Amino acid sequence: MSSLRGQANHALYLGRILLQSWEQAQGAESLPAHLLAQAFGPAVRQHLLRAYGWFLLDLQKPAQLPAEPPACVAALPPTAPGKAQPAELTEFAQLEADGWLAPLLQAPSAETPRRSEGSLAATASGLPDRTELQSIADQLDAAFSRMGDLLDEC
């Protein structure tokens, strides 16, 4: 396993830890669901984005690594001259446009959070919920396994 794939798997693991903690906190019902979404949602999203970015770099294998992983296929460093772009990157680009990756890549809403009547807490908007983030984590894991196996065979 490459160092990049190791970083991708580690970021995915951290995201899964937060998803599990979020689920446990929701089950405890000690805080409103929208507060838990504000607390956990952005952090889970960030870990999943980092996992995805590190895996994209592992697929592309650029000559020089960026300081931070890219958030999408379009943000990858240019492919080296004479080197073809892996088909897996084309597949991911399609999933970013209109597949299960689209909600992850969509920037959170820039509108100011509004307080609910009778509460001092503001509600979050524009982020995928826990169930959707869990689904994205599961699909990333499956894609990493499938594509990683193909890379290992090469």
C-alpha positions as CSV (number, residue, x, y, z in Angstrom):
1,M,0.0,0.0,0.0
2,S,1.3,3.4,-0.9
3,S,1.9,6.2,1.6
4,L,-0.9,8.2,-0.2
5,R,-3.3,5.4,0.1
6,G,-2.4,5.0,3.7
7,Q,-3.2,8.7,4.3
8,A,-6.5,8.3,2.4
9,N,-7.4,5.3,4.6
10,H,-6.4,7.1,7.8
11,A,-8.6,10.1,6.9
12,L,-11.5,7.8,6.1
13,Y,-11.0,6.1,9.4
14,L,-11.1,9.4,11.3
15,G,-14.3,10.3,9.5
16,R,-15.8,7.0,10.5
17,I,-14.9,7.6,14.1
18,L,-16.7,10.9,14.0
19,L,-19.7,9.3,12.3
20,Q,-19.9,6.7,15.0
21,S,-19.6,9.3,17.8
22,W,-22.3,11.4,16.1
23,E,-24.6,8.4,15.9
24,Q,-24.0,7.7,19.6
25,A,-24.6,11.3,20.6
26,Q,-27.9,11.3,18.6
27,G,-29.0,8.2,20.4
28,A,-28.3,9.7,23.8
29,E,-30.7,12.6,22.8
30,S,-28.9,15.0,25.1
31,L,-28.5,17.6,22.4
32,P,-30.8,18.6,19.5
33,A,-30.0,16.9,16.2
34,H,-29.3,20.2,14.4
35,L,-26.6,21.1,17.0
36,L,-25.0,17.7,16.5
37,A,-25.1,18.2,12.8
38,Q,-23.3,21.6,13.2
39,A,-20.7,20.0,15.5
40,F,-20.0,16.8,13.6
41,G,-21.0,17.5,10.0
42,P,-18.2,19.9,8.9
43,A,-15.5,17.8,10.6
44,V,-16.8,14.5,9.0
45,R,-17.0,16.2,5.6
46,Q,-13.4,17.5,5.9
47,H,-12.0,14.1,6.8
48,L,-13.9,12.5,3.8
49,L,-12.7,15.2,1.5
50,R,-9.1,14.7,2.6
51,A,-9.5,10.9,2.2
52,Y,-10.8,11.4,-1.3
53,G,-8.0,13.9,-2.2
54,W,-5.2,11.6,-1.0
55,F,-6.7,8.7,-3.0
56,L,-7.0,10.9,-6.1
57,L,-3.3,11.7,-5.8
58,D,-2.5,7.9,-5.3
59,L,-4.4,7.3,-8.6
60,Q,-2.6,10.0,-10.5
61,K,0.9,9.5,-9.0
62,P,2.1,13.1,-9.7
63,A,5.9,13.8,-9.8
64,Q,5.5,16.4,-7.1
65,L,2.9,16.2,-4.3
66,P,0.9,19.3,-3.3
67,A,1.0,20.4,0.3
68,E,-2.6,19.5,0.7
69,P,-4.8,17.0,-1.0
70,P,-7.1,18.3,-3.8
71,A,-10.8,18.4,-3.2
72,C,-11.7,17.2,-6.7
73,V,-10.3,15.8,-9.9
74,A,-10.1,19.3,-11.5
75,A,-7.8,20.4,-8.7
76,L,-5.2,17.7,-9.3
77,P,-1.8,18.7,-10.5
78,P,-1.4,18.5,-14.3
79,T,-0.7,15.0,-15.6
80,A,2.9,14.5,-16.7
81,P,3.5,14.9,-20.4
82,G,3.1,11.6,-22.2
83,K,1.2,10.0,-19.3
84,A,-2.4,9.1,-19.8
85,Q,-5.0,10.1,-17.1
86,P,-6.2,7.0,-15.3
87,A,-9.7,5.9,-16.2
88,E,-10.5,5.9,-12.5
89,L,-10.1,9.7,-12.4
90,T,-12.6,10.0,-15.3
91,E,-15.0,7.9,-13.3
92,F,-14.5,10.0,-10.2
93,A,-15.0,13.2,-12.2
94,Q,-18.4,11.9,-13.4
95,L,-19.4,11.0,-9.8
96,E,-18.4,14.5,-8.7
97,A,-20.7,16.1,-11.3
98,D,-23.8,14.1,-10.7
99,G,-23.2,11.1,-8.6
100,W,-22.7,10.2,-4.9
101,L,-19.7,12.5,-4.6
102,A,-21.6,15.7,-5.6
103,P,-23.1,16.4,-2.1
104,L,-19.7,16.0,-0.5
105,L,-18.1,18.5,-2.9
106,Q,-20.9,21.0,-2.7
107,A,-19.8,24.0,-0.6
108,P,-21.9,24.6,2.5
109,S,-24.5,27.3,2.2
110,A,-23.0,30.8,2.7
111,E,-26.2,32.1,4.2
112,T,-26.1,33.1,7.8
113,P,-27.5,30.5,10.1
114,R,-30.9,31.4,11.7
115,R,-31.9,30.9,15.2
116,S,-34.9,28.7,15.9
117,E,-37.6,30.4,17.9
118,G,-37.2,29.7,21.5
119,S,-33.6,28.5,21.1
120,L,-30.3,30.3,21.1
121,A,-28.8,27.8,18.7
122,A,-28.6,28.5,15.0
123,T,-29.5,25.8,12.5
124,A,-26.9,24.6,9.9
125,S,-27.8,24.4,6.2
126,G,-26.1,23.2,3.1
127,L,-24.3,20.2,4.6
128,P,-25.1,16.5,4.0
129,D,-26.7,14.9,7.0
130,R,-25.2,12.0,9.0
131,T,-27.0,9.3,7.0
132,E,-25.7,10.8,3.7
133,L,-22.2,11.3,5.0
134,Q,-22.2,7.7,6.2
135,S,-23.3,6.5,2.8
136,I,-20.5,8.6,1.2
137,A,-18.0,7.1,3.6
138,D,-19.2,3.6,2.7
139,Q,-19.0,4.3,-1.0
140,L,-15.5,5.8,-0.7
141,D,-14.4,2.7,1.2
142,A,-15.8,0.5,-1.6
143,A,-14.2,2.6,-4.3
144,F,-10.8,2.6,-2.5
145,S,-11.0,-1.2,-2.2
146,R,-12.0,-1.8,-5.8
147,M,-9.6,0.6,-7.4
148,G,-6.8,-0.2,-4.9
149,D,-7.0,-3.8,-5.9
150,L,-6.7,-2.8,-9.5
151,L,-3.7,-0.6,-8.8
152,D,-2.1,-3.4,-6.8
153,E,-2.4,-5.8,-9.8
154,C,-0.6,-3.4,-12.1
